[in-house]
Amino acid sequence: MAKLSTEDRDDLSKGSFAFPKQRKEPLENASHVRNAVARFNQVKDVSDDERDDAWKRIKAAAKKHDVEISEKSWREIGKS
């Protein structure tokens, strides 16, 4: 995965993250999108509404970076 330095991560806008309030799971490239899906259920202290919004951002970033996501909802992650 392309690693972001602390400085580069700090320079990202809130909209560049799946969870902008917590600045968790950047969505800058395909590798980050795949990582955001893999780590989605590890994000703590977020509501289901925040997860719904984060999933929408991840799906949009996946489309932008040509990443295929088989799950229709974040609730399906790890169920297959």
Backbone as JSON, one array per atom type, in Angstrom:
{
  "sequence": "MAKLSTEDRDDLSKGSFAFPKQRKEPLENASHVRNAVARFNQVKDVSDDERDDAWKRIKAAAKKHDVEISEKSWREIGKS",
  "N": [[0.85, -1.18, 0.0], [0.46, 2.25, -0.7], [2.07, 4.37, 1.37], [1.15, 6.99, 3.52], [2.77, 9.86, 4.63], [2.91, 11.39, 7.88], [2.72, 14.14, 7.63], [1.7, 14.41, 4.99], [-0.76, 13.12, 5.37], [-1.95, 14.83, 7.22], [-2.31, 17.0, 5.59], [-4.4, 16.33, 3.96], [-7.78, 16.91, 2.99], [-10.79, 16.84, 4.97], [-12.75, 15.54, 3.54], [-11.39, 13.59, 2.19], [-11.33, 11.25, 3.51], [-12.78, 8.16, 4.62], [-14.08, 8.2, 7.05], [-14.56, 11.15, 7.95], [-14.79, 12.88, 10.26], [-13.32, 11.6, 12.23], [-11.02, 11.4, 10.86], [-10.21, 9.0, 9.66], [-9.19, 6.25, 7.68], [-8.06, 6.99, 4.84], [-8.8, 7.8, 1.4], [-7.28, 7.97, -0.95], [-6.19, 6.53, -3.11], [-6.28, 3.44, -5.05], [-5.21, 1.39, -3.45], [-5.54, 2.42, -0.86], [-8.32, 2.48, -0.77], [-9.0, -0.26, -0.89], [-7.82, -1.01, 1.53], [-9.37, 0.5, 3.31], [-11.82, -0.82, 3.15], [-11.07, -3.33, 4.12], [-10.37, -2.7, 6.75], [-12.61, -1.6, 7.78], [-14.49, -2.49, 9.78], [-12.96, -2.23, 12.01], [-12.87, 0.33, 12.87], [-13.55, 2.37, 15.55], [-16.03, 3.73, 17.84], [-17.99, 5.0, 16.21], [-21.12, 5.84, 14.75], [-23.89, 3.94, 13.34], [-25.03, 5.48, 11.33], [-22.87, 7.1, 10.61], [-21.22, 5.1, 9.63], [-22.77, 4.28, 7.43], [-22.57, 6.59, 5.83], [-19.78, 6.65, 5.47], [-19.45, 4.3, 4.02], [-20.69, 4.99, 1.63], [-18.89, 6.94, 0.72], [-16.62, 5.33, 0.4], [-17.51, 3.56, -1.61], [-17.83, 5.39, -3.74], [-15.17, 6.27, -4.03], [-14.02, 3.84, -4.72], [-15.15, 3.37, -7.22], [-14.03, 5.54, -8.61], [-11.31, 4.86, -8.53], [-11.22, 2.45, -9.81], [-11.73, 0.06, -8.31], [-13.01, -3.01, -7.44], [-15.76, -3.79, -5.49], [-17.4, -6.23, -3.83], [-19.33, -6.39, -1.86], [-22.56, -5.15, -1.07], [-23.32, -3.59, 1.01], [-21.92, -2.22, 4.02], [-22.51, -3.87, 6.05], [-22.26, -6.39, 5.1], [-19.6, -7.05, 5.04], [-17.09, -9.4, 5.5], [-18.85, -11.52, 5.68], [-19.0, -13.4, 3.72]],
  "CA": [[0.0, 0.0, 0.0], [1.17, 3.53, -0.69], [2.02, 4.88, 2.73], [1.09, 8.44, 3.65], [3.5, 10.4, 5.77], [2.05, 12.14, 8.8], [2.52, 15.46, 7.03], [0.78, 14.27, 3.86], [-2.07, 12.78, 5.91], [-2.47, 16.05, 7.82], [-2.66, 17.94, 4.52], [-5.62, 15.89, 3.27], [-9.04, 17.5, 3.45], [-11.65, 15.88, 5.67], [-13.48, 14.78, 2.53], [-10.52, 12.55, 1.63], [-11.37, 10.11, 4.41], [-14.07, 7.47, 4.74], [-14.63, 8.72, 8.3], [-13.91, 12.47, 8.01], [-14.75, 13.45, 11.6], [-12.23, 10.94, 12.93], [-9.88, 11.38, 9.93], [-9.83, 7.59, 9.54], [-9.29, 5.56, 6.39], [-7.94, 7.84, 3.65], [-9.28, 7.2, 0.16], [-6.51, 8.67, -1.97], [-5.83, 5.69, -4.25], [-6.9, 2.12, -5.02], [-4.7, 0.65, -2.3], [-6.21, 2.96, 0.32], [-9.73, 2.07, -0.81], [-9.04, -1.66, -0.47], [-7.5, -1.03, 2.95], [-10.53, 1.04, 4.04], [-12.81, -1.9, 3.23], [-10.52, -4.38, 4.99], [-10.3, -2.24, 8.13], [-13.85, -0.89, 8.07], [-15.09, -2.9, 11.04], [-12.04, -1.94, 13.11], [-13.04, 1.73, 13.29], [-14.31, 2.41, 16.8], [-16.72, 4.94, 18.27], [-18.75, 5.64, 15.14], [-22.51, 5.38, 14.7], [-24.29, 3.28, 12.09], [-25.21, 6.53, 10.31], [-21.52, 7.46, 10.14], [-20.77, 3.96, 8.81], [-23.49, 4.38, 6.16], [-21.95, 7.68, 5.06], [-18.43, 6.22, 5.11], [-19.57, 3.29, 2.96], [-20.97, 5.72, 0.39], [-17.62, 7.54, 0.28], [-15.75, 4.24, -0.06], [-18.02, 3.1, -2.9], [-17.5, 6.42, -4.73], [-13.73, 6.21, -4.26], [-13.76, 2.58, -5.42], [-15.5, 3.61, -8.63], [-13.04, 6.47, -9.14], [-10.0, 4.21, -8.63], [-11.41, 1.15, -10.45], [-11.64, -1.03, -7.34], [-14.26, -3.76, -7.37], [-16.22, -4.15, -4.15], [-18.52, -7.15, -4.03], [-20.36, -6.15, -0.86], [-23.51, -4.09, -1.37], [-23.44, -2.8, 2.22], [-20.84, -2.5, 4.97], [-22.97, -4.95, 6.94], [-21.88, -7.66, 4.45], [-18.15, -7.27, 5.11], [-16.69, -10.57, 6.26], [-19.93, -12.49, 5.8], [-18.98, -14.38, 2.63]],
  "C": [[0.88, 1.23, 0.0], [0.98, 4.16, 0.68], [1.99, 6.4, 2.69], [1.94, 8.86, 4.83], [2.51, 11.15, 6.65], [1.73, 13.51, 8.22], [1.53, 15.4, 5.87], [-0.64, 13.97, 4.34], [-2.72, 14.02, 6.51], [-2.92, 17.06, 6.77], [-3.94, 17.56, 3.78], [-6.84, 16.59, 3.85], [-9.86, 16.42, 4.15], [-12.39, 14.98, 4.68], [-12.67, 13.66, 1.89], [-10.52, 11.28, 2.46], [-12.75, 9.46, 4.39], [-14.82, 7.98, 5.97], [-14.0, 10.1, 8.55], [-13.8, 13.06, 9.42], [-13.57, 12.9, 12.39], [-10.93, 10.94, 12.12], [-9.31, 9.97, 9.83], [-10.07, 7.1, 8.13], [-9.27, 6.51, 5.19], [-8.33, 7.07, 2.39], [-8.57, 7.8, -1.06], [-6.17, 7.85, -3.21], [-6.46, 4.31, -4.08], [-6.47, 1.31, -3.79], [-5.37, 1.11, -1.0], [-7.68, 2.53, 0.37], [-9.85, 0.62, -0.36], [-8.76, -1.79, 1.03], [-8.68, -0.52, 3.79], [-11.61, -0.02, 4.18], [-12.33, -2.95, 4.23], [-10.56, -3.97, 6.47], [-11.59, -1.59, 8.62], [-14.41, -1.23, 9.45], [-14.19, -2.67, 12.25], [-12.16, -0.5, 13.61], [-14.0, 1.76, 14.47], [-15.01, 3.75, 16.99], [-17.36, 5.73, 17.13], [-20.15, 5.03, 15.11], [-22.77, 4.63, 13.39], [-24.53, 4.29, 10.98], [-23.86, 6.96, 9.75], [-20.95, 6.34, 9.27], [-21.47, 3.97, 7.44], [-22.87, 5.43, 5.27], [-20.55, 7.3, 4.59], [-18.48, 5.21, 3.97], [-19.86, 3.96, 1.62], [-19.69, 6.35, -0.16], [-16.66, 6.48, -0.26], [-16.2, 3.74, -1.42], [-17.69, 4.1, -4.02], [-16.01, 6.39, -5.06], [-13.35, 4.94, -5.01], [-14.05, 2.73, -6.91], [-14.44, 4.49, -9.29], [-11.7, 5.78, -9.41], [-10.08, 2.79, -9.21], [-11.17, -0.03, -9.51], [-13.0, -1.71, -7.26], [-14.57, -4.13, -5.92], [-17.47, -5.01, -4.33], [-19.66, -6.91, -3.03], [-21.26, -4.98, -1.27], [-23.64, -3.11, -0.2], [-22.27, -3.14, 3.14], [-21.23, -3.62, 5.91], [-22.62, -6.34, 6.38], [-20.4, -7.98, 4.57], [-17.85, -8.46, 6.03], [-17.73, -11.65, 6.38], [-19.87, -13.58, 4.72], [-17.97, -15.47, 2.83]]
}
